[in-house]
Amino acid sequence: MSNQNSYSRECAWSLLNEYTQSPSLLKHALAVETCVRAYGEREADTQGLTSEERDVFINLYSVTGLLHDFDYEKYPSQEEHPFVGSKILTERGWPEEVRTAILGHAEYSGVPRVTHLDKTLFACDELAGFLTACSLVKPTKSIHDVEVAGVRKKMKDKAFAKGVNRNDIIKGAEELGVPLDDHIAFCIAAMQKDADALGLERVTPTSS
């Protein structure tokens, strides 16, 4: 993949769908992409990037978020995920920055998170899943009705969304250098902008 168009979002979406059939896993990939991309946009602005350079930079964040779990459905064990995925990405010529960030999002991989992209993916992965869970228990099933205080309360409820690692959410925000409440608010806002694609727009509760 010798040019930026070779690892376009379209290519990433195609690869994700090649390996993933589960609607919930696809939605999770989109949610993580949304949050990671928003941080990429903010970082691009911080760095003063413009025009094509900015687009390439943000695209890197976008595809990394989209592909972080692409191998998970077929290779869910810790022995395989995300290592099999990284091998596939290597074979297909995806950039090293993408592969390193994806390896680093799994704590057990032993791959350090060094770059802003590495830290962003880790910080957004579990939180995006948790925010989706918080949305789906609302009567409207909408991210628009999720608030920071409610999320913090749900984080303390060990029976809620048991599969989400709270420590990773807390550690992720720390590594990113963003206060936890600010991180949660930032990701809520990002997901609200993309609520329709994430299936988290308001639905009208049916009367009993």
Disulfide bonds with the S-S distance in Angstrom:
none
